């Protein structure tokens, strides 16, 4: 895995180059720390929806998902009924998979429980941040930290949260910085993570 020079002359992680949607996501979101509970809940759910699909497919439907799931407000999603499931199964703007839709509603209920126990989803998820290391030359799909997060989420009753899904979530939300050595975004993401840890009240 290497960095690739884009048409704009910028060196990016190989996966984040060549498509404008991917480039914007790579340059401004992926690897930057996130402490907003709704955005954290959104991402763990969307990673579940991505299972078996490309992230680009989910990314291009993200606004539709946000509309369908009330901006991923757990309090609202947790109240969804059988009628809402039927409505969502008829929504061509999202991934119409009954298991994943029902898992999102279930996970909203579990997210509320975690928030009540730990004070916030952010405090819970960031407790799984692994020790910081050197710039990666490779990007793993699973780690000890993601395995631990997945195991704990499943213990709490969450669904579609396997260790690969958990690690993709950790990468995207800045719990790790997997921008490759030579990627121009790596230093920006790392600086943002340092500021986040210094100023966060998690």
N, C-alpha and C positions, 0 to 999 in steps of 0.2 A: 504494500500500500504506500502510495507516494502522494506528493502534492502535484498539482497540475496548474499550469499557467493559463488563465482564462483569456478571453478575447479582450478584456480590459487591462490585461497585463498583470493582474493580481494572482499570486500563488495561493491556491486553496487546497484543502483536502480533496482527494480525487473524487469523492462522491458528491461534493458540493459545487462542482464546476460543470458548465455546459448547458444548464437549464436555468432560466431566469428565476423560477420559483425556488428551486433548490439553492441557488446562489444567495438570494435574499435571506432565506431561512438560515443557511450556513453562516452568513456574514453577520446577522443581527440577533439571532435567537439561540442557535444550538451551542451549548456549552456555557452560556451566560447564566448566572445564578438567578433562580426564581424563588421568591418567597411568598407569592400570592396564592392562597389556598385554592381559589377557583381555577387558576391556571395550572396548578399542580394536579388537581383532580382531573382537569381536562386532559392533560398529557398522559396520565396513567390510563385513562379510558381510551384515548385515541391510539395509544400503543397497543392496547388490547384489540381494538378494531383493525389495526394494521396486520395482525397475525395472518400470514398466508398471502398478504398483499404487499405492494411497494409503499413506502412512506409518501412518495409523490402522489399516489392516488388519494391518500388520506389528506395530505396537505392541501390539495386542490378542492377538497370537499369540506375543509375545516370550518368555513363560515356557515355552511349548511348544518354541520354538526352543532355548532354553537347555537344556531337558531332552534334546532330540534330539541336540544337539551338545555334550554334556558341559560345559556352562557356557562353551563356546567356548574350551576349553583347546586351543591348537594342537597340543600334544604328543599329545593323545588323538585329536583329529579327523584329524590327519595319518595315523593308523594305520587309519582306516576302510577297509573292503574293499568289494568288489562286493556282498557280502551286506548290508553296512550301507546302501549306496545303495538296494538293493531295499527294505530295512526303512523307510528314510526316505520313499521314494516311496509307501509304504502308510500313512504317518502323516498322518491328516487334520488334525492340529493345526498343521501347518506348511504352507508353500507347496510343493506337490509338483511341482517343476520340475527335471527331471533335470540340465539344464545348470547351474542355480544350485547344486544340491546337489553336483555334481561339482566345480564351481568352488570351493566352500567347502573341500572336502577338499584340492584343489590349493593353495588360498591358505594353508591351515594349514601345508603344507610350506614354502611360500615365506616365511611369517611366521617360522618357525623359522630359516630362513637369514638373514633380515634381523636377527633378534635376535642371532644368533651374530656377525654382521658389525658391528652397530652397538651392541651391548650390551643393547638392549631395543627393542621396537616403539615405545615412547614416544619414545625418543631419535630414532628415524628419523622418525616422523610430525611431531614438533614442530620438526624442522629445516626444515619447509616452512611454518612460521608466517609469514605476510606481515607487513610493517610495520603497526603499528596506526594507525588513522585516526579520523576523527570519527564521531559517531553516524550510522548510515545512515538515509536517508529512503526507500530502496528496497532490495530484497534481490535480488542477482543470482543466476543459476543456475550461472554458470561464471566463473572468474577466471583470471588468469595463474598464480597459485599452485596452483589446483586442476588446471589443465592440466599444470603441471610435475609435480605429484604423480602424476597419472594416467599420464603418460608414463613416469615412472620405475618405477611399479609394473608397468606392462605390460612394460617392458624386463626386469624381474626375473621375469616369467612369471605375474603375478597376472591373474585374469580377473574380468569384470564390475566393472571399476574405471574407467569412463569419467570425463571431467572433471566432468560434472554430479554423478555419484555421489560423486566425490572431494570436491566442494565441500559437498555435503550432509553428508558425514562431518566436514569441517572445521568447519562451523557447529555441528553437534551436540556435538562434542568440545571446543569452546571455543578452537580455533585461531584463530577469528575471533569477534567479538561482533556478531552481526547482529540483536540485539534492537533494535527501532526506537526512534528518538527519541520519548520520551514513555511508553515501556513501563516499567512499574514494576520489572521484573526487570533491566533493562539495567545499572543501577549495581551491583546485587548480583553479576551475572556478571562485570563488569569488575573489581570488587574481588577476586573469587575468582581471576581471571586474574593480577592483579598479585601476589597472595600466592603463587600457583602458580609463577610465574616466579622470584620471589625465593627461595623455599624449595626448589625442585625441584633434584634432583641429576642431571637428565638429561644 
